[in-house]
Amino acid sequence: MLRALSALVMVPLAVSSLYVGGALFHGLILALACVMALEWSSVTSISQRGPMAPLVFVVALTVAVSVSDMQLGLLLWPFGALFLWILAQNQRRCVHVMGFAYITIPVLALIILRQEPEHGFSLLLILMVVVWCADTFAYLGGRIIGGPKLWPSISPSKTWAGAIIGFAGGLLGGNILCAIGFEVQSCLLVSAVLALASIMGDLMESFFKRFYGQKDSSNFIPGHGGLLDRVDGIVVAAPVLWVLVFLGVAI
């Protein structure tokens, strides 16, 4: 119930910010990027073994600059990674830079996709719907059917049944959205690729948490855990959609 109630708050907020765009969307993206940086610091124990503030500051600066000037933001990106590499303690350098990339690459992809003049809202809406459907169907499939584990050493609760049903759910959600008017080119292919990317993103975040001995990235969202737990599919799917658009597959 708590999980469902949280979703009832998050989904309208996300969709409305996507639709309105502009300052509302950019402000939400900036806030979420900062929370993701804090959670990454917590999961990887940066706060215990090294400075947390540089990661949050450089993530916020990169996103803020990209909101006002995307070309400048992209130029700033390697300098942000270099700054973190120099500032961090020796044993934490890779963790800082990896966290910076893990957060900023999908965030910049979301900003670029929303700036697409004719299809920005449709692109992000299909992205969100495919990821949400894949995640929800995977959760329900795993709970109801169970069966063989997908990758027990990384995520003991995920099953092959959940992954297959999640993929089918993402595929279905994307094609329903296209059928009611939010069209993209090659809808079947785009939905399939995004659904698969969402599942891979979920596994990748599970690997990070397992490696650092954490169950959830935080308790930021009641019933869901942390923000990183909730956007893990988008972290991979957003850059993938960006590539599909660049290659002319999606629009």
N, C-alpha and C positions, 0 to 999 in steps of 0.2 A: 504494500500500500504506500509506504513512504517513497519507494522508487517511482511509483506511478504519479504520485503527487508532485514530486520534484520535476518529472518530465512535463507535467501540465504547466509548470511555470517556465521551464527552459525553452520548450518548443515555440510557444508564441513569441517569446523575447527574441529568439534567434531568427525566426521567419520575418518578424516585423523589422528587425534591423537590416536584414538582407533586402527587404523590399524598399525601405526608405533610403538606404545607402547613406552616403555623405558622412556628416559628423557623427550621427548615431552609430553607424556601422564601424567607422574608424575608431571611435571612442571605445566601443565594446571590444574590438580586436586588440587595441592597445592594453586594455585592462586584463583581458584574458591572457595575453602574452606575458604580462608581468606575473600573474598568478602561476602560469606554467613554469616560469623561471624559478619562482619560490619553491614550487613543488619538486622540480628537478633537483634543486639544492638540497631539499629534505631527503629525497629518495637516495641520492648519491652521497649523502652525508658531507656535503661541501661545508655546511655550517659548523661541523665538528672538526674538520681537517683543513679548512682553508676559508678564504673570504667568500661570502655569499653575495655581497652588494655589487661587485663588478659584473657578474653575470646578469643580474636584474637590470642594472644601469645600461649596459651595452645592448641588451635585448630591447629595452624601452626606447633607447635612442635610435636604434636601427629602424624599429617599427614606426616611430614618430616621424622620422625623416622620410621614410618611404610613403607615408600617408600624404605628405605635402608634395613630394617629388620622387616618384618611383625610380627614375634613373639615378638620382643622387643616392637613394637608399641602396640600390644594387651596387653602386660604386663603393659605398661605405661598408658593405658586408665583409669583404676580406680584411679590412682594417679593424673591424670589430673582433673578428676571430684572432687576428694577430695581437691585438691589445690584450685579450684574455690569455693568450698563450704566454705573453711576456709577464703579465701581472700575477698569474696564478703560481702557486707553489709547484715544484717540479712534479710531485706525484699526482697533482690534480689538473694539470694542463689539458690533458686529453679529455677529461671529464667536462671541464668548462667549455671547451671548443665543441665537443660533441653535443652538449646540451644547447649551446647557441645555435648550432645547425639544426638540431631536432625541433627547436621552437620556431626559429625565424624562417626557415625555408617554407613550411606550410603556411605560415602567416602571410609572407610575401605573395605566395601563390593565391591566397584568398583575396588579397587586395587587388592584384592584377586581374584576376577573373572578374571581380565585381566592376572593374573599370571598363570592361568590354561594353561598348555603347549600346548595342542592340540586344545582346544575349546575356549580359552580366547576371541579372537576377535569375533567369532560367538555369544558367550553368550552376550557380551556387545552390539553387533549390534542388536540382537533380542530384548534386553531390550530397547534400544533407539527407535527402530522402533515401537514397541508395544506402548510405552508411548507417542511418538510423534503422532502416528495415533489416539490413544484414545483421546488425548488432542485436536487435530485438528477436528476430527469428532464430539466430544462433543460440541466444540465451534460452528461449523457449524449447527449441529442439533438444538442446543438451539436457535441460531439466526433465523434459517429458520422456524422451526416448533413451537418453544415456548411451550406453554401448562403449565400444573401444575408444580409448583416449587418443586425441589428436597428436599431442606432444607432451607427455606427462612430465618430463624433466623440466619443462619450461612453465607449463600451466596444467596442473593436475585436474582441473575441472572441465577443460575444453575437450569435446568429443568430435569424432568424425561426423556423426549425425548432426551435431550442432553446426559444424562448418558447412556441410552440404546444404542444410536447410537455410542457414544464414545466407549463403551464396544465392540460393533460389529466391529467398525473400528480397534481397537487394535487387536482383534481376527483375522481379515482379514489380517492386516499388518504382523503379526507374521507368519501366515501360508503361505503367499506369499513368505516371506523370506526363510522359510524352503523349499518350493517347488523349489526355484531356486538354492538350494545347501547349504545354511547356516543351516544345520540340527542340531536339538537337539532332545533328546528323548522326547516322549510324547508332541509333538509340540502343539497340540490342547489344552491340559491341561495347559502347561506352558504359552501359549499365553493368555488363559482365566484368569489364576491366576494373571499374570502381568497386564493385562488390568484392572481387578478389583482393584488390589493394586494401580494402577495409579490414579484411580478415588478416592479411599480412601485418597491417599496422597494429592490430590487437595482439598478435603473437610477439611482435617486436617490443611493445611496451611491457608485456608479461616477462619477456627475457630480461629487460632492464631491472624490473622489480625483483625477479628471482635472483639475479646476479648480486643485487645489493641487499637481499634478505628482507624485502618489504612486501606487505600484502596489498596495501593501497597507497597511492601517492599522497593522499591526505583525506580529511573528512569534509572537504569543501562543499560537496553536494550531498545532502542527506539521502541515504539509500543507494548512492552510486559510488561513493568514495571521492577521489580527487578529480580535478579537471583533466589531468593527464589520462586518467582512467576513462573519461567520457569522450575525449577527442582523439583517442589513439588511432581510430580508423581514419579520421580526417587528416591526421599527420602524414599519412602515406597517400591517401586518395587525392588530396588537394594538389600536391605537385604532379601526380600522375595525370589529373585532368588538365592541368596547365600544359603539360607536354602534348596531350591529345589535341588541345586547342591550337598550340603552336604548329603542330603537324597538319592541321586542317582536317582532323578526323571528326571533332565534335561540332564545329561550326564552319 
